[in-house]
């Protein structure tokens, strides 16, 4: 079975209209689309598998870990891969933060709720469908979008353990909006990590 995903936009319509109306113009268009399929088939297949995973309720994006070219570089145990949740390191730290903080969370929904809601809104800022990991130079892995990305687009969730402490891991952390609040991603990882 052969699958062809054809995304029609104004650029494609202009291309189609510019084709000369000759006897073989239809075949020329088919040949062009087949040539695109040879270049983009792996990306199209990955988008298709991602859509199937998400339709089943799996938003972890573990699909990237099925590619030997990616897993050979990352060396991350499957159990450490989580793209959908950020939990507190401890209940005590969460309680301490709530007691002294007047900060209000800008997003009260869970990460999974954010991913699923955004997938169906008209703005279409959830581009996580179209993000994959690809081998890059110097034996590194890069986050690779196959569509244009704009400011404010959601690519995935940066995952880890939320901590509220004076002590933090200086190599694998992201500072929060207030002192001593940070995200430790040394034990958990995902697409953006």
C-alpha positions in Angstrom: 0.0 0.0 0.0 1.3 3.5 -0.9 0.3 6.6 1.1 0.8 10.1 -0.2 0.0 13.0 2.0 -0.7 16.0 -0.2 -0.9 19.4 1.6 -2.5 21.9 -0.7 -1.8 25.6 -0.1 -1.6 28.7 -2.2 2.0 27.9 -3.2 1.0 24.5 -4.5 -2.0 25.9 -6.3 0.2 28.4 -8.1 2.6 25.6 -9.0 -0.3 23.5 -10.4 -1.8 26.4 -12.4 1.6 27.2 -13.9 1.9 23.7 -15.4 1.3 23.9 -19.2 -1.9 22.3 -20.3 -0.4 19.7 -22.5 -1.0 16.1 -23.1 1.5 14.9 -20.5 1.0 17.7 -17.8 -0.9 15.3 -15.5 1.9 12.8 -15.7 4.4 15.5 -15.0 2.5 16.5 -11.8 2.4 12.9 -10.7 6.1 12.4 -11.3 6.8 15.6 -9.3 4.7 14.4 -6.4 6.3 11.0 -6.4 9.8 12.7 -6.4 8.7 14.7 -3.3 7.5 11.4 -1.7 11.0 10.0 -2.1 12.5 12.9 -0.2 9.9 13.4 2.5 8.4 9.9 2.9 10.2 9.2 6.3 8.9 12.5 7.7 5.4 11.9 6.4 5.5 8.4 8.0 6.7 9.9 11.3 3.8 12.4 11.3 1.4 9.6 10.5 2.7 7.5 13.4 2.7 10.5 15.7 -1.0 11.2 14.9 -1.9 7.5 15.5 -0.1 7.6 18.9 -1.8 10.7 20.0 -5.2 9.4 18.8 -4.6 6.5 21.2 -3.8 9.0 24.0 0.0 8.6 24.0 1.6 12.1 24.0 5.0 11.0 25.2 6.5 11.2 21.8 8.5 8.0 22.4 8.4 7.5 18.6 11.8 9.2 18.3 13.3 6.4 20.4 12.4 3.8 17.8 15.1 5.1 15.4 18.5 3.5 15.9 20.2 6.6 14.6 18.7 8.6 17.5 18.9 6.1 20.3 22.5 5.3 19.5 23.4 8.9 20.2 21.1 9.6 23.2 21.6 6.5 25.3 18.5 7.3 27.4 16.6 4.5 29.1 13.0 4.3 27.9 11.9 4.7 31.5 13.5 8.1 31.8 11.6 9.5 28.7 8.6 11.5 29.6 7.2 14.3 27.5 4.0 15.0 29.3 4.5 15.7 32.9 6.4 17.9 35.4 6.0 16.7 38.9 7.3 18.3 42.1 10.5 16.7 43.5 8.9 16.4 46.9 5.6 17.4 48.6 7.6 19.3 51.2 9.2 21.6 48.5 5.7 22.2 46.9 4.3 23.1 50.3 7.2 25.5 51.1 6.8 27.2 47.7 3.1 27.7 48.3 3.6 29.1 51.8 6.1 31.9 50.8 5.2 32.5 47.2 2.7 35.1 45.9 3.4 33.9 42.3 0.4 32.8 40.3 0.9 30.0 37.7 0.4 31.3 34.2 -0.9 28.0 33.1 -3.0 25.9 35.5 -3.7 23.1 33.1 -1.6 19.9 33.1 0.9 19.5 30.3 -1.2 16.8 28.7 -4.3 19.1 28.8 -2.3 21.8 27.1 -1.1 19.5 24.3 -4.6 18.1 23.6 -6.5 21.4 23.9 -4.1 23.2 21.6 -4.2 20.5 19.0 -7.9 21.4 18.3 -7.9 25.2 18.5 -8.1 27.3 15.4 -4.8 29.1 16.1 -2.9 25.8 15.6 0.0 26.7 17.8 0.6 23.0 18.8 3.3 22.0 16.3 4.4 19.0 18.4 3.0 16.7 15.7 5.7 17.9 13.3 8.7 17.9 15.6 11.2 15.0 15.5 14.7 14.2 16.6 17.3 13.8 13.9 21.1 13.1 14.1 23.1 16.3 13.6 26.8 17.2 13.4 29.3 16.1 16.0 27.3 13.1 17.0 24.5 15.2 18.5 20.8 15.0 18.1 18.8 18.1 17.0 15.1 19.0 17.4 14.0 19.0 13.8 10.7 20.8 12.7 9.3 19.8 9.3 7.1 22.8 9.1 7.6 26.6 9.7 7.6 27.5 13.4 6.4 30.9 14.6 6.9 32.7 17.9 4.5 31.3 20.5 4.2 27.8 18.9 4.2 24.8 21.2 6.9 22.3 20.2 6.7 19.9 23.2 6.9 20.1 26.9 10.3 20.6 28.6 10.1 18.0 31.3 11.7 17.4 34.7 11.2 17.7 38.4 10.1 21.0 39.8 12.2 22.0 42.8 12.1 24.8 45.4 15.4 24.7 47.1 18.6 26.7 47.5 20.6 23.7 46.2 20.4 22.9 42.5 22.2 20.9 39.9 24.3 23.5 38.0 24.5 21.5 34.8 20.9 20.3 34.2 18.4 22.9 35.5 16.3 25.8 34.3 15.7 28.7 36.7 12.1 29.6 37.5 10.5 33.0 37.7 11.4 33.4 41.4 14.6 32.6 43.4 15.1 29.0 44.4 12.4 27.7 42.0 13.8 25.6 39.2 13.3 22.7 36.9 15.7 19.8 37.3 15.9 17.7 34.1 18.8 15.4 35.1 16.6 12.4 35.8 13.8 12.8 33.3 14.0 13.9 29.6 11.9 14.4 26.5 12.1 15.9 23.0 13.2 19.4 24.0 15.6 18.2 26.7 
